[in-house]
C-alpha cells in the first residue's frame, strides 16, 4: 500500500510549531543550556589534545586530567590579566569620565542647540551611558569566574565519559561502528570551524594588541584579549571590539586618536576576516550571511548575551542535523549560501555512495 507523503505546507507548519515550542522551552531553561552548550564545545575543542596525549602513552583518565589542568592554568593566567585590568579601569573610571566631559565641553560651542533639545545634554548623556556600560561589562567579567569553573568541571566529566564510551566501543566495534562513524562525522566539521575561528581570533587579537601598544592606548593587552573573545560574534563583534579602544583613544588623543584607532582595528579585522579566515576555512562554513545574522538575533533572544558567542556553532550543529535526514535536507540547503546547490548535490551523491 502506497502512503502519500505529507504536503510541503503541512510539513512547514509542523516544523514551525515544533520550533516555536522548542524555543519557548529553551528560553525557560536558558541558564542551564548556556552552561551545557559551552561545556560541550569546550569538550569538543579539547578532544584532539586528549587523543594526542593518549597517543604518547598516558592513560585515558590521566590524559583528560592533564589537559584540563593545562586549560585551567591557561584560563587562570588570562583571568588574572583580565581581572587586574578590569579593577584598574574601574578605579580610573571617574578620571576618564571627567576627561571625557572636558573633551565634550571643548566641542560644545561648535554644536547647535534648541530650547526643546540640547545636544550638550545629549552628549553628556552618551558619556554617562558609555561609562555605565563599561562598568557593567567589567563587573560581568569579574563575576564570570564561577560559571567558567562549572564549565571546566562539566567538560572534564564529558571527556571522561567519552573516554569510557570509546573503550566500550572498542569492545563492541562491529555493533557500534556505524554510530561512531556518524558521530565523528557530525563533530569533525564543527571542531574544525571552532579551531580555525580560534586561530583567526588569536591573529586578530595579536594584531590589535600590537597596534594599540604602538599607539600608547591604555590597557592595550586587555583590549586584545577582549578582541579574541568577541571575535566569535559575527558582525557585531567588530563593533564591540572597536568601541572601548576608540573611547580611550578619544580621551588620550582627541577625535583624531579615536578615528585612528577605529581605522586601524578595521584594517586588521578586514585582513583577518577576508584573507586569513577564507584561506583556512575555505567554504567550510557553508552558511548564508543572512542566516548567520538571524542566528545572532535568535540565540540572543533564547540564551541572552552569551547566545551571540554560541550562535554560529549552534547554527552549524542545526545545519548538520538537518543534513543527516532526507526529510529535512532541503531546509539545510536553504541555510547555505547562494549558489551552493551544486555542492549540495555532490555531497549528497557522495553520501549515497558511502
N, C-alpha and C positions, 0 to 999 in steps of 0.2 A: 504494500500500500504506500502510495506516494504522499508525503507530508509537505504541504506548501510552506515555503519559508516566510517568516514574518516580514511584513512590508517595511520599507525604509522609514516612512514617517512614524510608524508604531515603534520601530527599533530606536529611533532618535528620542521618542517620548520616554521609552523605558530607561534608556541611558541617562537622559536628563533628570528624570525623577530620582534615579539612583545616585547621581552626582550631587543633587541638592541635599538628599538625606545624609549622604556621606559627609558633605561639607559641614552641615549643622552639627553632626556628631563629632567631627574632628575639632571644630571650634570650641565645643564644650570641654574637651579634654586637651586643649592646646598646650598647657604647661607640660603635661606628661609626654605628649607627642614630640614636642621640641627636644626634650632630653633624649628620647628614644631615637629620633632621627639622627641627631648629632652623634650619639653613641654608635649607631650602625655605620655611619660614614667614617668615623674615626677608626672603627674596627676594620672596615674595608681598606682604608689607607694603610693601616699597619699590617695587613695580611702579607704583602710581599716581603717586608723586613723580617717578619716572624719566620716565613719559609726560608729566607736566606740564612738566618741564624740557625735554623734546624739543620740545614744542609752542612753546616760547619760542625755538626756532631753534638749539638746541645739538645737535650730532651725537650719535648713539646711544652711542658708546663714552665720549665726554666726559660725557654726561649721567649715565651709570652711575657713572663715577669721581667726579663731583661729589657725587652722592647718597651714595655710600659714604664719601667724605671727611667729609661733614657728619655721617653716622652715627657714624663713628669719633671725631670730635670730641665729639659728644654723649656717647658711651659713656665717653670718656676723662675728661670732666668729672665725670660721675656716678661713674665708677670711682674717681677721686681722692677724692671725698667719702666713698664707702663705705670705701675702704681706710684713709683718715685716721681716720674714726670707729672702724673696727674696731681699729686699732692703739691708739687712746686707750682704748677699752673694755678691750682686752686688758691694757694697762698698769695699769688701775684695778681689774681683777677681784679681786685679793687684798683690796683695801679693801672692795669691795662684798660679798665673801664674809664678811668679818669683821663688817660691819654687819648682814648677814642673820642671822648666828649670834647677834648681840646681840639682835635683834628676837625670834628664836625663844627665847632664854633668858628674855626677859620673859614669853613666853606659856607656857613650860613648867610653872610652878607651877599653872596652871589646867587642865593636861591630865592625864588619868588614865594610869596605867602599871601593868603587872603584872610578875611575875617572868619570865614567858616572853616577853613583848613589851612593849617600852618605846616609847611614842610619841615620847619625846625622841630616841631613836636613829633612829626613822623620819623625823622632821622634819629631823634633821641629814643623813641620807642623801639626802633630797629636795633639800636645799640644795646638797649637793655635786654631785648629779646635774644640777641646773639650771645650775650654773656650768660643769661639764664639757661639757654640751650647747652652751652658748653659745660656749665655746672652739672646739668642733668646727665650729660654723656659721661663726665668724669666720675660721678657717683655711681653710674651704672657699671663702669669698668671696674671700679673698686669692689662693688658688691657681686661681681660675676664669679668670684673665686669659688664659692660653694658649688655653683652649677657646674663649673669646669671639673671640680673634683668628682662630682657624681657621674659626669660623662666619662671620665677616665676609668672609674671603677666599673661602670657598666660595660664599657668597651673591653676591659680586661676579661670580664666574665663571658662576653660574647666570643672573644678569641679563644678562651679556654674551652668553651662549648664546641667551637668549630674544630679545635684540635681533637677533641674526643670523638666528634662525628666523623672526622677523617679516618681515625683508627677503625671505627666500626665499618666505614665504607670499604676500607681495605680488606676487612674480613668477609664482606659480602659484596665483592666487586661486581659480580655479574648482575645482582639484583639492583644495585644502586647506580650502575654505570650511566644509564640514561638520565636519571635525575641529576647526578653530579655534573654531567656534561652540560645540561641546560642551565644549571646553577652557575657554572663557571662562565658560560657564555653571557648569562644575564649580568654578572658583575664585572666582566672584563672591560666593556666599554665605559661603564660608569667610573671604575677605578682609573682607567686611562685618562678620562677627562679631568677628574679631580687632581691627578698628579700633574698633568700638563698645566691646568689652571693654577696650581700652586707654584710651579716653576715660573710661569709668566708673572704672577703676582710678586714673586721674590725679585725678579729682574726689575719690575716696575718700582718696587719699594726701594731697592738699592739706588736706582737712578734718581728717584725723587729725593732720597736722603742726601745723596752727594750734591745735588743742585742746591738744596736748602742749606747744607753746610757751607758751600761756597758763597752763597748769598748772605750767610750770617743770620738766618732766621732762627729764632729761639725754638728750642726743643725739636730740632730737625730729625733726630733719631726717632723720637716719639711719633712724629707725623709720618715717617717712613713705615713704622710698624702698623700704624692705623691704615695706611695705604695698602699694605699687604692684605689685611683682613677685609677691608672694604672692596678690594678688587674682585671678591666673589659675587658682588652685587652688580649685574649688568646695568649699564647706562647710568643709574642713579649713583653707583659707587664713585664715579669720577667727580661728580659734584660734591659729594660728601668728603672726598679726599682733598678737594681744592679749597673749600671754604675756610677751614681753620688756618692753614698756612697763609692764605691770602689775607686773612684777618690780621695775622701778626706782621705780614709784610706792610699792610696799611699803617699799623701802629709804629713800626720801626722806620719805614722809608716813605710813607705817604702813598698817594694814589699810584705813583709810578712803580713803587715797590710791589703793591698789590697786583697791578697789571702784569708786572714781570713774573711774579710767582704763578699767576694763572696761565700765562703763555708757556712757561717752562714746563709745568706739570701737564698741560695739554699736549705738548710736543712729545714728552716721554710716554704718555698714555697712548698717543697715536702710533708711535713706533712699535710699542709692545703689542698693542691690540691688532694692528693692521699688517705687521711684518712678522714678528716673532710667533704670536699665537697661531695665525693661519699656517705657518710653516711647520709647526709642531703638531697641531691638531688636524690639519688638512680639512676634510669635510666630515670629521668625526662627530661633530655636534649634531648636525642634521636637524636643527630646529629653526622654524621660521622666526625672524625677528619680532613679528607681531605676537607670536606665541610666547616668546621669552618675556616680552613686556607685560602681556596679560598675566603670565605666571607670577610676576612680581606683585601685581595687584592682588591676585587671588591668594597667594600664600601669605602676603602681608595681612590680609583680612582674616585668614584662618589661624595663623600662628603668631601674629604680631610682627614687630620689627625684625625679630630674628628669622622670620619666614623668608625675608628677602635674601638672606645668606643661603638658604636651602632651596630657593625657588628653582634654579636651573638644574641641580642634581635631582630633585624630586620630579621635575617635569621630564627629565631624561628617563627616570625609572618608569614613569607612567607610559611614555612612548615605547619603551622596551616591552612592557607588559602587553600593550595593545598590539605590538607586532608579533607577539607569541601566539596569538589566536587568529584563525582565519576570519571569524565573525567581526573582529574589531580592527583588522589590519587596515581598513580604509580610513579609520579615524587616525591611525598612526601616520598615514600618508598625508592627511590634512595638516598634521602638526609639522611636517617637514617643509623646507624651503621650496620656493617656486622652481620648477624645472627639475625636480628630484624624482619624477615618475620613472625615468629610465633606470635610475639606480635602484629604485624600489623593486621594479620588475626583475632586475638582475639578481638582487639579493634573494627575492622570493624563489627564483629559479635555482639558486644555489642551495637554499634550504630544502627544496623538494628533492634535489639530487642527494643531499646528505640523509 
